[in-house]
Amino acid sequence: MLLWTVVLAACGGQPEEQPVEPVETETEQTAEGEQESESGYPKTIIDALENEVVLEEQPERIVSLVPSITETIFALGKGETVVGRTEWDNYPEEVLEVESVGDMNFDVEKVIALGPDLVLSHASNAHSSEEGLNQLRNAGIPVVVVYDAASIDMVYETIRMIGEAVDAGEEAETVIADMQAKFAEVEEKASAIAEEERRKVWVEVSPAPELYTTGKGTFLDEMLTVVNAINAAGEQEGWIPYTEEEAVAFQPDVIVTTYGYYVDNAAEQIKERPAWQDVPAVVNDRIYDLVSDEVTRSGPRLAEGVEGLAKAVYPEVFGE
């Protein structure tokens, strides 16, 4: 069950806070009543919890408390500023050389000891870690809580917020433009698939006996729409538990899993389930393990994830 908790934490499921409209960074006045310096500091960021966070100077020592945030910082070319990360951070490879501050229940004293001038957290766990975040704020460390993205558009806004916070606004727009181009390319190619040829997909994000899948209101469901597939559980909302009987009743054409990184032979285990022997995806050997982090983390690699998903569902169109 612990592993499932991690999956949900990483993937950005249903937001604990209702998403708020992104707010432009405000222009701050200095003590002498002058405008911002040419460097753009000090600056104020309105974060996902609508907190006003003042950054006096360009951050040079950043602690990231969520893997997707860490990935984004590196994608923006600011990886050298990351001095702390969580146990779950694994991309890019050089992040493994960065000091760990624990899991989602981070070690407050260790974070403070690293001397960060910015800590980036996530709305998905901001409430459960509220006490620790407040201790950091009380220690004078700026804490920016980024959006818990439940859509691809909100992933873009999260990247923009992180870019603003780490002084990489232009780089953020470049990353977003590259992602948008990849999504558009996949969507255009998938649009040629005829309605009668669309395939029903069962996305398994947690294995038996506690089966979970993804419904509408998640970016994984949105990615299925982009590749012109039918989400077997698309009438449901969020991340939903299912019994084997309920899942088998969908009779999916394709099964994709997102947990192959911690379960050996995930696809083979599905094939061996007695109740699944007549499921079209099993009969036709159409079970695929996706690269979990590319489809469950709300960061730049979602663009790679949608391509991987497209290849799994329609290999004859997108290539194996």
C-alpha positions in Angstrom: 0.0 0.0 0.0 3.0 2.3 0.6 3.9 2.0 -3.0 0.5 3.1 -4.1 0.7 6.1 -1.9 3.9 7.1 -3.6 2.4 6.7 -7.0 -0.4 9.0 -6.2 1.9 11.5 -4.6 4.1 11.6 -7.6 1.5 11.7 -10.3 -0.5 14.7 -9.2 -4.1 13.3 -8.8 -7.1 15.2 -7.7 -6.0 18.5 -6.2 -6.5 19.1 -2.5 -7.0 22.7 -3.3 -9.1 23.9 -6.2 -6.8 25.2 -8.9 -6.5 28.9 -8.9 -5.9 31.1 -11.9 -2.2 31.9 -12.3 -1.3 35.4 -11.1 1.3 37.5 -12.7 4.3 38.3 -10.6 3.9 41.7 -8.9 6.4 44.5 -9.3 7.9 45.2 -5.9 9.1 48.5 -4.5 12.4 48.7 -2.7 12.7 50.3 0.7 13.8 53.6 -1.0 10.6 53.5 -3.1 12.4 52.5 -6.3 11.3 49.9 -8.8 12.8 46.5 -9.1 16.5 46.3 -9.9 17.5 45.3 -13.4 18.0 41.7 -12.1 14.2 41.5 -11.4 14.7 41.2 -7.6 13.1 41.5 -5.2 10.0 39.8 -6.7 6.8 38.5 -5.3 5.3 35.2 -6.4 1.7 34.2 -5.7 1.8 30.5 -5.2 -0.8 27.7 -5.5 -2.1 28.4 -2.0 -2.3 32.1 -2.8 0.6 32.9 -0.5 2.6 36.0 -1.3 6.2 34.8 -1.3 9.0 37.4 -1.6 12.3 36.4 -3.1 14.9 39.1 -2.3 17.5 37.7 -4.6 18.0 35.2 -7.4 17.8 31.7 -5.8 21.2 29.9 -5.8 20.4 27.1 -3.3 17.1 25.3 -3.9 15.5 22.4 -2.1 12.9 20.5 -4.1 10.4 18.4 -2.2 8.7 16.7 -5.1 10.3 14.7 -8.0 8.4 16.5 -10.8 9.6 19.8 -9.5 13.2 18.6 -9.5 12.9 17.3 -13.0 11.5 20.7 -14.1 14.3 22.6 -12.5 16.8 20.5 -14.4 14.9 20.9 -17.6 15.1 24.6 -17.2 18.9 24.5 -17.0 19.0 25.3 -13.3 20.0 21.9 -12.0 23.2 23.2 -10.4 21.1 25.2 -7.9 19.4 22.1 -6.4 21.1 21.3 -3.1 18.3 19.1 -1.7 15.8 16.6 -3.0 13.6 13.7 -1.8 14.3 9.9 -1.8 12.0 9.5 -4.8 13.9 11.8 -7.1 15.7 9.8 -9.8 15.8 11.9 -12.9 18.0 13.2 -14.4 20.8 10.8 -13.2 22.9 13.5 -11.7 20.2 14.3 -9.2 21.2 11.2 -7.3 24.4 13.1 -6.3 22.2 15.7 -4.5 21.6 15.4 -0.8 18.4 13.7 0.2 16.1 15.4 2.8 13.9 12.3 3.2 10.6 11.3 1.6 7.4 13.4 1.5 7.8 13.7 5.2 11.0 15.6 4.9 13.6 16.3 7.6 13.1 19.9 8.5 16.5 20.2 10.3 18.3 18.8 7.3 16.6 21.2 4.9 17.5 24.2 7.1 21.1 22.9 7.4 21.5 23.0 3.7 21.0 26.8 3.8 18.5 27.1 0.9 17.3 30.5 -0.3 14.2 28.8 -1.8 12.2 25.6 -1.1 9.7 24.4 -3.7 6.8 22.2 -2.5 3.6 20.9 -4.1 -0.1 21.4 -3.4 -0.7 17.7 -3.4 1.1 17.3 -0.1 1.1 20.9 1.2 -1.4 20.1 3.9 0.2 16.9 5.2 3.5 18.7 5.4 2.1 22.0 6.6 3.9 21.9 10.0 7.3 21.3 8.4 6.7 24.0 5.7 5.7 26.5 8.4 8.9 25.7 10.3 10.9 26.5 7.2 9.0 29.8 6.8 9.6 30.7 10.4 13.3 30.1 9.8 13.1 32.8 7.1 13.3 30.5 4.1 11.0 31.3 1.2 8.6 28.5 0.4 6.7 28.4 -2.9 3.9 25.8 -3.3 3.3 24.9 -6.9 0.1 23.7 -8.5 -1.2 20.2 -8.2 -1.8 19.8 -11.9 -4.8 17.7 -12.9 -4.6 18.8 -16.6 -1.9 19.3 -19.2 -2.6 23.0 -19.3 -2.1 23.2 -15.5 1.2 21.3 -16.0 2.3 24.2 -18.2 1.3 26.7 -15.6 3.2 24.8 -13.0 6.3 24.9 -15.2 5.8 28.7 -15.6 5.6 29.1 -11.8 8.7 27.1 -11.3 10.5 29.1 -14.0 9.5 32.3 -12.4 10.7 31.1 -9.0 14.1 29.9 -10.2 14.7 32.8 -12.6 14.2 30.8 -15.8 11.1 32.3 -17.3 12.3 32.3 -20.9 13.5 28.7 -20.5 10.1 27.7 -19.1 8.4 29.1 -22.2 10.8 27.1 -24.4 10.1 23.9 -22.5 6.3 24.5 -22.7 6.5 25.2 -26.5 8.4 22.0 -27.1 5.9 20.0 -25.1 3.0 21.6 -26.9 4.6 20.8 -30.3 5.0 17.1 -29.3 1.4 16.9 -28.1 0.1 18.5 -31.3 2.2 16.2 -33.4 0.8 13.1 -31.7 -2.7 14.4 -31.7 -2.6 15.2 -35.4 -1.2 11.7 -36.3 -3.9 10.1 -34.1 -6.7 12.0 -35.7 -6.4 9.8 -38.8 -7.5 6.8 -36.8 -11.1 6.0 -37.8 -13.8 5.9 -35.1 -14.4 2.2 -35.5 -10.7 1.5 -35.1 -10.3 3.3 -31.8 -9.1 1.1 -29.0 -10.4 0.8 -25.4 -7.6 1.0 -22.9 -7.4 -0.2 -19.3 -4.7 1.8 -17.5 -3.6 -0.1 -14.4 -1.8 2.2 -11.9 -1.8 -0.3 -9.0 -1.8 -4.1 -9.4 -4.2 -6.7 -7.9 -5.5 -7.1 -5.3 -5.9 -3.3 -5.0 -6.6 -2.4 -8.6 -6.6 1.4 -9.4 -7.0 3.1 -12.7 -7.3 6.7 -14.0 -10.6 8.5 -14.8 -11.5 11.9 -16.2 -10.0 15.0 -14.5 -6.5 13.5 -14.7 -3.8 14.3 -17.2 -3.4 10.6 -17.9 -7.0 10.5 -19.1 -6.3 13.6 -21.2 -3.3 11.9 -22.8 -5.5 9.0 -23.8 -7.8 11.5 -25.5 -4.7 13.0 -27.3 -3.8 9.6 -28.8 -7.5 9.0 -29.8 -8.0 6.1 -27.5 -11.0 5.3 -25.2 -10.3 5.2 -21.5 -12.1 2.2 -20.1 -12.8 4.1 -16.9 -13.4 7.4 -18.6 -16.8 7.9 -17.1 -15.4 8.0 -13.6 -13.6 10.8 -11.9 -10.0 10.9 -10.6 -8.2 7.8 -9.4 -10.6 4.9 -8.9 -10.4 1.5 -7.2 -11.9 -1.5 -9.1 -12.5 -5.1 -8.4 -11.1 -7.6 -10.9 -14.7 -8.5 -12.0 -15.4 -4.8 -12.7 -12.2 -4.4 -14.6 -12.6 -7.5 -16.7 -16.1 -6.4 -17.7 -14.6 -3.5 -19.7 -13.0 -6.0 -22.1 -10.2 -3.6 -23.0 -8.3 -4.0 -26.3 -5.1 -2.8 -24.7 -3.8 -2.8 -21.1 -1.1 -0.5 -20.0 0.5 -0.5 -16.6 2.5 2.3 -14.8 4.0 0.1 -12.0 6.4 -2.1 -14.0 9.4 -0.3 -12.3 8.7 -1.9 -9.0 6.7 -5.1 -9.9 8.7 -7.8 -11.7 7.1 -9.1 -14.9 4.0 -6.9 -14.5 2.5 -7.8 -17.9 3.1 -11.5 -17.3 1.3 -11.4 -14.0 -1.8 -9.9 -15.7 -1.7 -12.7 -18.3 -1.7 -15.3 -15.6 -4.9 -14.0 -13.9 -7.5 -16.7 -14.3 -10.4 -14.2 -14.7 -8.6 -12.3 -17.5 -8.0 -15.1 -20.0 -10.8 -14.0 -22.4 -10.0 -10.3 -22.2 -9.0 -9.1 -25.8 -5.8 -7.4 -24.5 -4.7 -10.7 -23.0 -5.8 -12.9 -25.9 -3.9 -10.6 -28.4 -0.9 -10.1 -26.1 -1.5 -6.3 -26.0 -0.2 -5.5 -22.5 2.5 -2.9 -22.1 4.5 -1.4 -19.2 4.8 2.3 -19.7 7.7 4.3 -18.2 5.8 5.4 -15.1 7.5 8.7 -14.4 6.8 9.8 -18.0 3.0 9.5 -17.5 2.5 10.1 -13.8 4.8 13.1 -13.1 3.5 16.5 -13.9 6.6 17.7 -15.6 8.3 18.1 -19.0 8.6 14.4 -19.7 4.9 14.1 -20.2 5.6 14.9 -23.8 7.7 11.7 -24.0 5.0 9.8 -22.1 2.3 10.6 -24.6 4.4 9.3 -27.4 5.1 6.1 -25.5 1.4 5.7 -24.8 0.6 6.3 -28.5 3.1 3.6 -29.5 1.6 1.1 -27.0 -2.0 1.6 -28.1 -1.4 2.1 -31.9 1.9 0.5 -32.8 0.9 0.2 -36.4 0.5 4.0 -36.5 3.2 5.3 -34.3 5.7 2.4 -34.5 6.6 -0.1 -31.8 
